[in-house]
């Protein structure tokens, strides 16, 4: 759902325990960034954030400490040849007074331009639980011949270096922030990136910083900045973007290198979500109801349409919405709908935006509603309302070996291209299709989806293998249909 946090990382999980308490889910967040060094070439930073309280700690001289076995393997995208790997033990910082914080790890690999697959194995060495594993695709692009820009690194902490470590870069200690969700407590985004030049002499270029509202596609003019720089091979850039005045919403932070002739030489983007309760609290009691909004919602459907906003609401909005629905006040619900669209559209065309959305809600209800759920509550309805109609749908209601399923394909979702959703109906009744797998960040990612789709005819012997049980079945072609995009 839209009120789930969109995050640019893979969540790894396994069973572990913390401080001798009941079993927990060991969690670690994974991300990577690409850079360039003149004496090394392209390299990738693999970043790990361990959720501290999910590991088991043992007493040491000055407090408590955990230990994790880490194995990183980088394979080529096609041949699966191992091009880089490392395996080692990592001790956490010593935790004192039972205050358990997250801790971080960073590993660098030199990689030529191309597509790779990173395999990660993590094991809590203070437990007897098996290692957990995960995968993430890595793409290293070719450098432009004249001017280029690295990936944008957002920092959890960025301070001048006192003692050099793996996190030292350009004289700063940069602890990576892997989540791209910024709650009301976060008032700024510290960022680090690098500009690269391949020309024989240092060149003066312009750098444009802007923040774009991902819904309206409009620049937030108060956050647009221009600066001039002379670049000689590598130029580190550090910025702190003030987001205290940003409304709740989805945004794109963009940096562009501009030549003297105003040509855009290179651009990098960072997608983030902002929740700012102080600016987006909707108080329907204080709104004057617009007659157009009143006429557009029948008395017997006002709570239905108010609840239909959940798929496109942010976390803080969902909390307010659910609280409002519990009051069972039709006038307040009708005003809430109006207030939501005034806030979402920044006051421009609120009624028109609501009517367009209402049309989609009615369509979703007709297509995907069933005896137990309204259309917007179903997985297909939620995805449709959140991301819009797919560019194409492959539907297979009957198959000799597979449950009924649909594959939805989107050419573009936000800054992502070529994304797919797989829905299936294991109950075979009530049009109750569930989301089985998607390759979009922030959505359910189930690398055993093919096995689950053919579960009636598949063995299930090795739960750690995504291909276990994926034997060929007569009429089973979901794999080929998924890969055709």
C-alpha positions as CSV (number, residue, x, y, z in Angstrom):
1,X,0.0,0.0,0.0
2,X,1.1,3.5,-0.5
3,X,1.2,4.1,3.2
4,X,3.9,1.4,3.4
5,X,7.4,3.0,3.4
6,X,9.2,2.9,0.0
7,X,12.8,2.1,0.7
8,X,15.8,1.6,-1.6
9,X,17.1,-1.6,0.0
10,X,16.6,-5.3,0.4
11,X,15.3,-6.5,3.8
12,X,17.1,-9.6,4.9
13,X,15.5,-11.7,7.7
14,X,16.1,-14.8,9.7
15,X,15.4,-16.1,13.1
16,X,17.6,-15.0,16.0
17,X,17.3,-13.9,19.6
18,X,18.2,-10.8,21.6
19,X,19.7,-10.7,25.1
20,X,18.4,-14.2,25.8
21,X,14.8,-13.2,25.2
22,X,12.3,-14.8,22.9
23,X,13.2,-15.4,19.2
24,X,13.3,-12.3,17.1
25,X,13.7,-11.7,13.4
26,X,17.2,-10.8,12.5
27,X,17.0,-7.8,10.2
28,X,19.6,-6.1,8.1
29,X,19.2,-3.6,5.3
30,X,21.2,-3.7,2.2
31,X,22.1,-1.0,-0.4
32,X,24.9,-0.2,-2.8
33,X,26.3,3.0,-4.4
34,X,28.6,3.3,-7.5
35,X,31.7,5.6,-7.6
36,X,34.9,6.1,-9.6
37,X,38.5,6.5,-8.7
38,X,41.2,7.5,-11.2
39,X,43.7,4.9,-10.0
40,X,41.1,2.2,-9.6
41,X,38.3,2.7,-12.0
42,X,34.6,1.9,-11.2
43,X,33.9,0.6,-7.8
44,X,30.8,-0.2,-5.7
45,X,30.2,0.3,-2.0
46,X,28.1,-2.5,-0.4
47,X,26.3,-1.0,2.6
48,X,24.7,-3.0,5.4
49,X,22.7,-1.7,8.4
50,X,22.1,-4.2,11.2
51,X,19.0,-3.6,13.3
52,X,20.8,-3.9,16.6
53,X,18.1,-5.3,18.8
54,X,17.5,-8.3,16.5
55,X,20.9,-9.9,17.3
56,X,22.0,-11.8,20.4
57,X,24.6,-10.1,22.6
58,X,27.0,-11.7,25.0
59,X,28.9,-10.1,27.9
60,X,32.3,-8.7,27.2
61,X,34.7,-6.6,29.4
62,X,32.9,-3.3,28.9
63,X,29.3,-4.3,28.1
64,X,27.5,-6.5,25.5
65,X,28.6,-7.4,22.0
66,X,27.2,-9.4,19.0
67,X,29.1,-11.0,16.2
68,X,28.0,-11.7,12.6
69,X,29.4,-13.9,9.9
70,X,29.2,-12.0,6.6
71,X,29.7,-13.6,3.1
72,X,29.4,-11.3,0.0
73,X,29.5,-12.8,-3.5
74,X,29.2,-10.8,-6.7
75,X,28.4,-12.7,-9.9
76,X,28.0,-11.6,-13.5
77,X,24.4,-11.1,-14.6
78,X,24.5,-13.7,-17.4
79,X,27.2,-16.3,-16.8
80,X,26.9,-16.3,-13.0
81,X,30.7,-16.2,-12.8
82,X,32.1,-15.0,-9.5
83,X,33.9,-11.7,-10.0
84,X,34.3,-10.6,-6.4
85,X,33.8,-12.1,-3.0
86,X,34.6,-11.8,0.7
87,X,33.8,-13.7,3.9
88,X,34.6,-12.5,7.4
89,X,33.4,-11.9,10.9
90,X,32.1,-8.6,12.1
91,X,31.8,-7.6,15.8
92,X,29.3,-5.0,16.7
93,X,30.3,-2.0,18.8
94,X,30.2,-2.7,22.5
95,X,26.7,-1.8,23.8
96,X,26.4,-0.4,27.3
97,X,23.6,-0.1,29.8
98,X,21.4,-2.4,27.6
99,X,21.0,0.4,25.0
100,X,21.1,-1.5,21.7
101,X,21.7,0.7,18.7
102,X,21.9,-0.2,15.0
103,X,25.4,-0.7,13.5
104,X,26.8,-0.5,10.0
105,X,29.2,-2.2,7.7
106,X,30.7,-1.1,4.3
107,X,32.6,-3.1,1.8
108,X,34.0,-1.9,-1.6
109,X,34.5,-4.0,-4.8
110,X,36.1,-2.8,-8.0
111,X,33.7,-3.7,-10.8
112,X,33.8,-3.1,-14.6
113,X,30.6,-1.6,-16.2
114,X,27.9,-4.2,-16.5
115,X,25.1,-6.0,-14.7
116,X,25.8,-8.1,-11.6
117,X,24.0,-10.0,-8.9
118,X,25.1,-9.6,-5.3
119,X,24.5,-12.6,-2.9
120,X,24.6,-11.9,0.8
121,X,24.7,-14.4,3.6
122,X,24.5,-13.2,7.3
123,X,24.6,-15.4,10.4
124,X,24.3,-14.4,14.0
125,X,27.3,-16.3,15.5
126,X,25.9,-16.1,19.0
127,X,22.9,-18.3,18.1
128,X,22.5,-21.7,16.5
129,X,20.1,-20.4,13.9
130,X,21.1,-20.9,10.2
131,X,22.4,-18.1,8.0
132,X,20.0,-15.8,6.2
133,X,20.5,-15.0,2.6
134,X,19.4,-12.4,0.1
135,X,20.2,-11.0,-3.4
136,X,20.3,-7.6,-5.0
137,X,20.9,-6.6,-8.6
138,X,23.8,-4.2,-9.2
139,X,24.3,-2.1,-12.3
140,X,27.6,-0.3,-13.0
141,X,27.2,2.2,-15.9
142,X,29.7,3.3,-18.4
143,X,31.2,6.7,-17.6
144,X,30.5,9.6,-19.9
145,X,33.5,10.7,-22.0
146,X,33.4,14.3,-20.6
147,X,31.6,14.8,-17.4
148,X,29.8,12.4,-15.0
149,X,28.3,12.2,-11.5
150,X,28.3,9.4,-9.0
151,X,25.3,7.9,-7.1
152,X,23.8,10.2,-4.4
153,X,24.7,9.0,-0.9
154,X,22.4,10.2,1.9
155,X,24.1,10.1,5.3
156,X,22.8,9.0,8.7
157,X,25.8,10.8,10.2
158,X,28.4,13.0,8.4
159,X,31.2,14.5,10.5
160,X,34.8,15.6,9.8
161,X,37.1,12.6,10.1
162,X,39.0,12.2,13.4
163,X,40.3,8.6,12.7
164,X,40.1,7.0,9.3
165,X,37.9,4.0,8.9
166,X,36.0,2.1,6.2
167,X,33.4,5.0,6.3
168,X,36.0,7.7,5.6
169,X,35.5,9.5,2.3
170,X,37.0,12.9,1.3
171,X,37.9,13.8,4.9
172,X,34.4,13.0,6.3
173,X,33.1,10.1,8.3
174,X,29.9,9.2,6.4
175,X,27.6,6.6,7.9
176,X,25.1,5.7,5.1
177,X,21.4,6.1,5.6
178,X,19.7,3.3,3.8
179,X,16.1,4.1,4.4
180,X,14.6,6.9,2.1
181,X,11.7,7.6,4.5
182,X,12.1,10.9,6.4
183,X,9.6,11.3,9.3
184,X,8.6,14.5,11.0
185,X,11.6,14.4,13.2
186,X,14.0,14.6,10.2
187,X,14.5,18.2,9.2
188,X,17.4,17.8,6.7
189,X,18.9,15.4,4.2
190,X,22.8,15.4,4.3
191,X,24.0,14.1,0.9
192,X,27.4,13.3,-0.6
193,X,28.3,12.6,-4.2
194,X,31.2,13.1,-6.6
195,X,31.7,14.9,-9.9
196,X,34.1,13.3,-12.4
197,X,35.8,14.9,-15.4
198,X,37.7,13.2,-18.2
199,X,38.9,16.2,-20.1
200,X,42.6,17.0,-20.0
201,X,42.1,20.4,-18.3
202,X,39.9,21.4,-15.3
203,X,36.6,22.7,-16.5
204,X,34.1,25.1,-14.9
205,X,30.6,23.7,-14.8
206,X,27.4,24.6,-13.1
207,X,25.6,22.3,-10.7
208,X,21.8,22.5,-10.3
209,X,20.1,21.2,-7.2
210,X,16.3,20.8,-7.2
211,X,13.6,18.9,-5.4
212,X,10.6,17.8,-7.5
213,X,7.2,16.8,-6.2
214,X,6.8,13.3,-7.6
215,X,3.0,13.7,-7.8
216,X,2.7,17.1,-9.5
217,X,6.1,17.0,-11.2
218,X,6.6,20.6,-10.1
219,X,9.9,21.9,-8.7
220,X,9.9,23.1,-5.1
221,X,11.4,26.5,-6.1
222,X,12.6,27.3,-2.5
223,X,15.0,24.3,-2.6
224,X,16.5,25.0,-6.1
225,X,20.1,26.0,-5.9
226,X,22.8,26.8,-8.5
227,X,26.6,26.7,-7.9
228,X,29.7,26.9,-10.0
229,X,32.6,24.4,-9.7
230,X,36.0,23.7,-11.3
231,X,36.5,19.9,-11.6
232,X,39.8,18.1,-12.0
233,X,39.2,14.4,-12.2
234,X,37.2,14.0,-8.9
235,X,35.3,16.7,-7.0
236,X,33.5,15.7,-3.7
237,X,30.3,17.6,-3.1
238,X,28.5,17.8,0.3
239,X,25.1,19.3,0.7
240,X,22.5,19.5,3.4
241,X,19.0,20.0,2.1
242,X,16.5,21.6,4.5
243,X,13.2,19.6,4.3
244,X,11.6,21.1,7.4
245,X,9.0,22.9,5.3
246,X,8.2,20.1,2.9
247,X,4.7,18.7,3.1
248,X,4.1,15.0,3.4
249,X,4.6,13.4,0.0
250,X,7.0,11.7,-2.4
251,X,9.8,13.7,-3.9
252,X,12.8,13.4,-6.1
253,X,16.1,15.1,-5.2
254,X,17.9,15.9,-8.4
255,X,21.4,17.1,-9.2
256,X,22.4,18.1,-12.7
257,X,25.8,19.1,-14.1
258,X,25.4,21.9,-16.6
259,X,27.9,23.1,-19.2
260,X,28.7,26.8,-20.1
261,X,26.2,26.5,-22.9
262,X,23.5,25.2,-20.6
263,X,23.7,21.6,-21.8
264,X,22.9,19.0,-19.2
265,X,25.9,16.8,-19.0
266,X,24.8,14.4,-16.4
267,X,22.0,13.9,-13.9
268,X,21.5,11.8,-10.8
269,X,18.3,11.4,-8.8
270,X,17.3,10.3,-5.3
271,X,13.7,9.3,-4.5
272,X,12.5,9.9,-1.0
273,X,9.3,10.0,1.0
274,X,8.5,12.8,3.6
275,X,6.0,12.5,6.4
276,X,5.4,15.9,8.1
277,X,2.4,15.6,10.4
278,X,2.8,19.2,11.5
279,X,2.0,20.4,8.0
280,X,-0.5,17.8,6.8
281,X,-2.9,17.2,9.6
282,X,-6.3,17.4,8.1
283,X,-8.9,18.9,10.5
284,X,-12.2,18.3,8.7
285,X,-14.2,20.0,11.5
286,X,-12.7,23.3,10.4
287,X,-13.4,23.0,6.7
288,X,-16.4,24.6,5.0
289,X,-17.9,22.0,2.8
290,X,-17.9,22.7,-0.9
291,X,-21.3,22.0,-2.4
292,X,-19.7,20.2,-5.3
293,X,-18.0,17.7,-3.0
294,X,-21.2,17.3,-1.1
295,X,-23.2,16.5,-4.2
296,X,-20.5,14.1,-5.5
297,X,-20.9,11.7,-2.5
298,X,-24.1,9.9,-1.6
299,X,-24.9,9.6,2.0
300,X,-24.9,5.8,1.9
301,X,-21.4,5.6,0.4
302,X,-19.4,8.4,2.2
303,X,-17.5,6.0,4.4
304,X,-16.7,3.7,1.4
305,X,-15.2,6.7,-0.5
306,X,-13.3,7.9,2.6
307,X,-11.8,4.5,3.2
308,X,-10.9,4.2,-0.5
309,X,-8.2,6.9,0.1
310,X,-6.1,4.5,2.1
311,X,-4.2,3.1,-0.9
312,X,-2.9,6.6,-1.8
313,X,-2.4,7.9,1.7
314,X,0.9,8.4,3.6
315,X,1.5,6.8,7.0
316,X,0.5,9.9,9.0
317,X,-2.6,10.3,6.8
318,X,-3.7,6.7,7.3
319,X,-3.6,7.1,11.1
320,X,-5.8,10.2,10.9
321,X,-8.1,8.5,8.4
322,X,-8.7,5.4,10.4
323,X,-9.2,7.5,13.5
324,X,-11.8,9.6,11.6
325,X,-13.6,6.5,10.3
326,X,-14.1,5.1,13.8
327,X,-16.2,8.2,14.7
328,X,-18.9,7.1,12.1
329,X,-19.7,10.8,11.4
330,X,-20.8,11.2,7.8
331,X,-20.4,15.0,7.7
332,X,-16.8,14.7,9.0
333,X,-16.0,11.9,6.6
334,X,-17.2,14.0,3.7
335,X,-15.2,17.0,4.8
336,X,-12.1,14.7,5.2
337,X,-12.4,13.7,1.6
338,X,-12.5,17.3,0.6
339,X,-9.6,18.2,2.9
340,X,-7.5,15.3,1.6
341,X,-7.8,16.5,-2.0
342,X,-7.2,20.1,-1.2
343,X,-3.9,19.1,0.6
344,X,-2.9,16.6,-2.1
345,X,-3.4,18.9,-5.0
346,X,-2.0,21.9,-3.2
347,X,-5.3,23.7,-3.7
348,X,-5.3,23.5,-7.5
349,X,-8.1,21.5,-9.0
350,X,-9.0,19.6,-5.9
351,X,-12.5,18.7,-7.0
352,X,-11.4,17.6,-10.5
353,X,-8.7,15.4,-8.9
354,X,-11.2,13.8,-6.6
355,X,-13.6,13.1,-9.5
356,X,-10.9,11.4,-11.5
357,X,-10.0,9.3,-8.5
358,X,-13.6,8.5,-7.8
359,X,-14.0,7.2,-11.3
360,X,-11.0,4.8,-10.8
361,X,-12.4,3.6,-7.4
362,X,-15.7,2.7,-9.1
363,X,-13.9,0.9,-11.9
364,X,-11.7,-1.0,-9.3
365,X,-14.9,-1.9,-7.4
366,X,-16.5,-3.4,-10.5
367,X,-13.4,-5.3,-11.6
368,X,-11.8,-6.5,-8.4
369,X,-14.4,-6.3,-5.6
370,X,-15.7,-9.6,-4.2
371,X,-18.0,-11.0,-1.4
372,X,-15.4,-10.2,1.3
373,X,-13.6,-7.1,0.2
374,X,-14.2,-3.9,-1.6
375,X,-12.2,-3.4,-4.8
376,X,-9.8,-0.9,-3.2
377,X,-9.0,-3.4,-0.4
378,X,-7.9,-6.1,-2.8
379,X,-4.3,-6.3,-3.9
380,X,-5.1,-5.7,-7.6
381,X,-7.3,-2.8,-6.7
382,X,-4.7,-1.3,-4.4
383,X,-2.0,-1.5,-7.0
384,X,-4.3,0.0,-9.7
385,X,-5.2,3.0,-7.5
386,X,-1.6,3.5,-6.3
387,X,0.3,3.2,-9.5
388,X,-2.4,3.7,-12.2
389,X,-3.5,1.2,-14.9
390,X,-0.8,-1.2,-16.1
391,X,0.5,-0.9,-19.6
392,X,-0.4,-4.5,-20.2
393,X,-2.0,-7.5,-18.5
394,X,-1.5,-11.2,-19.1
395,X,-4.4,-13.2,-17.6
396,X,-4.5,-17.0,-17.3
397,X,-7.7,-18.1,-15.6
398,X,-7.1,-21.8,-16.4
399,X,-3.9,-23.8,-16.5
400,X,-3.2,-27.6,-16.2
401,X,-0.7,-27.0,-13.5
402,X,-0.9,-23.4,-12.2
403,X,-3.3,-21.5,-10.1
404,X,-5.2,-18.7,-12.0
405,X,-2.8,-15.8,-12.3
406,X,-2.3,-12.4,-13.8
407,X,1.0,-10.6,-14.7
408,X,0.8,-6.8,-14.8
409,X,3.5,-4.8,-16.5
410,X,4.3,-1.1,-16.1
411,X,6.6,0.7,-18.4
412,X,7.2,3.4,-15.7
413,X,6.4,3.7,-12.0
414,X,7.9,6.9,-10.5
415,X,11.6,6.8,-11.4
416,X,11.6,3.0,-12.0
417,X,11.2,1.4,-15.4
418,X,9.9,-2.0,-16.6
419,X,8.2,-3.2,-13.4
420,X,6.0,-6.3,-13.0
421,X,3.4,-7.6,-10.5
422,X,2.2,-11.2,-10.3
423,X,-1.2,-11.9,-8.8
424,X,-2.7,-15.4,-8.2
425,X,-5.9,-17.0,-6.9
426,X,-5.0,-20.0,-4.8
427,X,-8.6,-20.3,-3.5
428,X,-10.1,-20.5,-7.0
429,X,-13.2,-18.6,-5.9
430,X,-14.5,-15.1,-5.3
431,X,-12.1,-13.3,-7.7
432,X,-9.7,-13.1,-4.7
433,X,-6.4,-12.6,-6.4
434,X,-3.5,-12.0,-4.1
435,X,-0.1,-10.3,-4.8
436,X,2.4,-13.1,-5.2
437,X,5.5,-11.2,-6.4
438,X,6.7,-7.9,-7.7
439,X,10.2,-6.5,-8.7
440,X,9.3,-3.0,-7.6
441,X,11.1,-1.8,-4.5
442,X,8.8,-1.6,-1.5
443,X,6.4,-4.3,-2.8
444,X,6.3,-8.0,-1.9
445,X,9.3,-9.8,-3.4
446,X,8.9,-13.5,-3.4
447,X,11.7,-15.3,-5.3
448,X,9.9,-18.6,-5.0
449,X,6.8,-17.3,-6.7
450,X,6.9,-19.8,-9.6
451,X,7.0,-22.7,-7.1
452,X,4.1,-21.3,-5.2
453,X,2.1,-20.7,-8.4
454,X,2.5,-24.4,-9.2
455,X,2.3,-25.7,-5.7
456,X,-0.3,-28.3,-6.5
457,X,2.2,-30.1,-8.7
458,X,5.5,-29.1,-7.1
459,X,7.7,-30.6,-4.4
460,X,8.9,-28.3,-1.7
461,X,12.0,-29.8,-0.3
462,X,14.6,-27.0,0.0
463,X,13.0,-23.8,1.2
464,X,16.3,-21.9,0.7
465,X,16.4,-22.6,-3.1
466,X,14.2,-20.3,-5.2
467,X,14.2,-22.9,-7.9
468,X,13.3,-25.9,-5.8
469,X,10.1,-27.5,-7.1
470,X,10.1,-25.4,-10.3
471,X,9.9,-28.5,-12.5
472,X,8.4,-28.2,-16.0
473,X,4.6,-28.7,-16.1
474,X,2.4,-29.2,-19.1
475,X,0.8,-25.9,-19.9
476,X,2.9,-24.0,-17.3
477,X,4.4,-21.0,-19.1
478,X,4.3,-18.2,-16.4
479,X,8.1,-18.0,-16.3
480,X,8.3,-17.3,-20.0
481,X,5.4,-14.8,-19.9
482,X,7.1,-13.0,-16.9
483,X,10.4,-12.7,-18.6
484,X,9.1,-11.5,-22.0
485,X,9.0,-7.9,-20.7
